[in-house]
């Protein structure tokens, strides 16, 4: 399908219809392809033939569109995926209990799609301690790239039954509210709260 482009006349960054197109295109990329928000926004802008510096919508607006898209096009699949990932998160959080695990991200928020991963925040005394524990438990992982200076390390689990990003922070950060790139506080939950979302889990 040829890429749709917008003429200079229609590239008004304040145009509600154009902004809506970007939001909807972004939501579709997140729901269908599992892209993160930033990458999906930039790709949506390119797909619409807009300049790279075109103003991007906020995450809250996109998240609402993702929920709408999943409800319309992926409701049964997405409901099953959320349940599967939350149960897997609970199992992993119990195994990592000594490191104060918190679930965050799309699995907690209920927007996880077919390619989503479990995001767990952990607060060990040091990253090496967690790495040794993972090796002792026989959990296969590889190292990821921290997205900001506050993250000590990222351990990525590629097991299809437990796809997860383990995000390591210092113990002092456990009491600090974490914010995303858009400035919104990232919701997080201890295992008991996640279990409350999955009544079948005991």
Secondary structure as the mmCIF struct_conf table of DSSP 4:
data_model
#
loop_
_struct_conf.conf_type_id
_struct_conf.id
_struct_conf.beg_label_comp_id
_struct_conf.beg_label_asym_id
_struct_conf.beg_label_seq_id
_struct_conf.end_label_comp_id
_struct_conf.end_label_asym_id
_struct_conf.end_label_seq_id
HELX_LH_PP_P HELX_LH_PP_P1 UNK A 2 UNK A 4
HELX_RH_3T_P HELX_RH_3T_P1 UNK A 8 UNK A 10
TURN_TY1_P TURN_TY1_P1 UNK A 13 UNK A 14
HELX_RH_AL_P HELX_RH_AL_P1 UNK A 16 UNK A 33
HELX_RH_AL_P HELX_RH_AL_P2 UNK A 37 UNK A 47
TURN_TY1_P TURN_TY1_P2 UNK A 48 UNK A 49
TURN_TY1_P TURN_TY1_P3 UNK A 52 UNK A 53
BEND BEND1 UNK A 54 UNK A 54
HELX_LH_PP_P HELX_LH_PP_P2 UNK A 55 UNK A 58
HELX_RH_AL_P HELX_RH_AL_P3 UNK A 59 UNK A 73
BEND BEND2 UNK A 74 UNK A 74
HELX_RH_AL_P HELX_RH_AL_P4 UNK A 75 UNK A 95
TURN_TY1_P TURN_TY1_P4 UNK A 96 UNK A 96
HELX_RH_3T_P HELX_RH_3T_P2 UNK A 97 UNK A 99
STRN STRN1 UNK A 102 UNK A 104
BEND BEND3 UNK A 105 UNK A 105
HELX_RH_AL_P HELX_RH_AL_P5 UNK A 106 UNK A 109
TURN_TY1_P TURN_TY1_P5 UNK A 110 UNK A 110
TURN_TY1_P TURN_TY1_P6 UNK A 114 UNK A 115
STRN STRN2 UNK A 118 UNK A 122
BEND BEND4 UNK A 125 UNK A 126
HELX_RH_AL_P HELX_RH_AL_P6 UNK A 127 UNK A 136
TURN_TY1_P TURN_TY1_P7 UNK A 137 UNK A 138
STRN STRN3 UNK A 142 UNK A 144
BEND BEND5 UNK A 147 UNK A 148
TURN_TY1_P TURN_TY1_P8 UNK A 149 UNK A 150
STRN STRN4 UNK A 153 UNK A 157
TURN_TY1_P TURN_TY1_P9 UNK A 160 UNK A 161
BEND BEND6 UNK A 162 UNK A 162
STRN STRN5 UNK A 164 UNK A 168
HELX_RH_3T_P HELX_RH_3T_P3 UNK A 171 UNK A 175
BEND BEND7 UNK A 176 UNK A 176
STRN STRN6 UNK A 179 UNK A 179
TURN_TY1_P TURN_TY1_P10 UNK A 181 UNK A 182
BEND BEND8 UNK A 183 UNK A 183
HELX_LH_PP_P HELX_LH_PP_P3 UNK A 184 UNK A 184
STRN STRN7 UNK A 185 UNK A 185
HELX_LH_PP_P HELX_LH_PP_P4 UNK A 186 UNK A 187
STRN STRN8 UNK A 188 UNK A 189
HELX_RH_AL_P HELX_RH_AL_P7 UNK A 191 UNK A 197
TURN_TY1_P TURN_TY1_P11 UNK A 199 UNK A 200
#
